[in-house]
Amino acid sequence: MFESKDPNKSDNNSNIGLGIGLGMSIGSGVGTALGVAMDNIAMGLPIGIGFGIAIGVAFTKSKEKR
């Protein structure tokens, strides 16, 4: 009859994990291309993954505000 709310469960279904996963996969591709262009893949890959995660998180947060 009465539903108890779980305090750990948020009302909005955030897809932040999906955003991070997509950001990492896209960022790793961009980072590899950036690393090849800079002739240093070991440095380009973390930069690309970092940018991809930041964009993925920002994209999921911007969709929540609408």
C-alpha positions in Angstrom: 0.0 0.0 0.0 2.7 2.5 1.0 6.0 2.4 -0.9 9.1 3.1 1.1 11.7 5.2 -0.7 15.2 4.0 -0.8 17.4 7.0 0.3 20.3 5.8 -1.9 18.2 5.7 -5.0 17.8 9.0 -6.9 14.5 10.0 -8.6 16.1 10.8 -11.9 17.7 7.9 -13.8 21.1 9.3 -14.5 23.1 7.8 -17.4 26.4 9.0 -16.1 28.0 5.6 -16.4 26.9 5.5 -20.1 28.4 8.9 -20.6 31.7 8.0 -19.0 31.9 4.7 -21.1 31.1 6.4 -24.3 33.5 9.3 -23.5 36.3 6.9 -22.7 35.8 4.9 -25.9 35.6 8.0 -28.1 38.4 9.6 -26.2 40.7 6.7 -26.6 40.2 6.8 -30.4 40.9 10.6 -30.4 43.8 10.1 -28.0 45.3 7.5 -30.3 45.0 9.8 -33.3 46.4 12.7 -31.2 49.3 10.5 -30.0 50.1 9.4 -33.6 50.1 13.1 -34.6 52.4 14.0 -31.7 54.5 10.9 -32.3 53.9 9.9 -28.6 50.9 7.5 -28.2 51.6 7.0 -24.5 51.0 10.7 -23.9 48.1 11.2 -26.3 46.0 8.4 -25.0 45.5 9.6 -21.4 44.8 13.1 -22.7 42.1 11.9 -25.1 40.5 9.7 -22.5 40.5 12.6 -20.0 38.8 14.9 -22.5 36.4 12.1 -23.5 35.3 11.5 -19.8 34.9 15.2 -19.3 32.7 15.6 -22.4 30.7 12.5 -21.5 29.9 13.6 -18.0 29.1 17.2 -19.2 26.8 15.8 -21.9 24.8 13.6 -19.4 24.6 16.5 -16.9 23.3 18.9 -19.7 20.6 16.4 -20.6 19.4 16.3 -17.0 18.8 20.0 -16.8 16.4 20.1 -19.8 
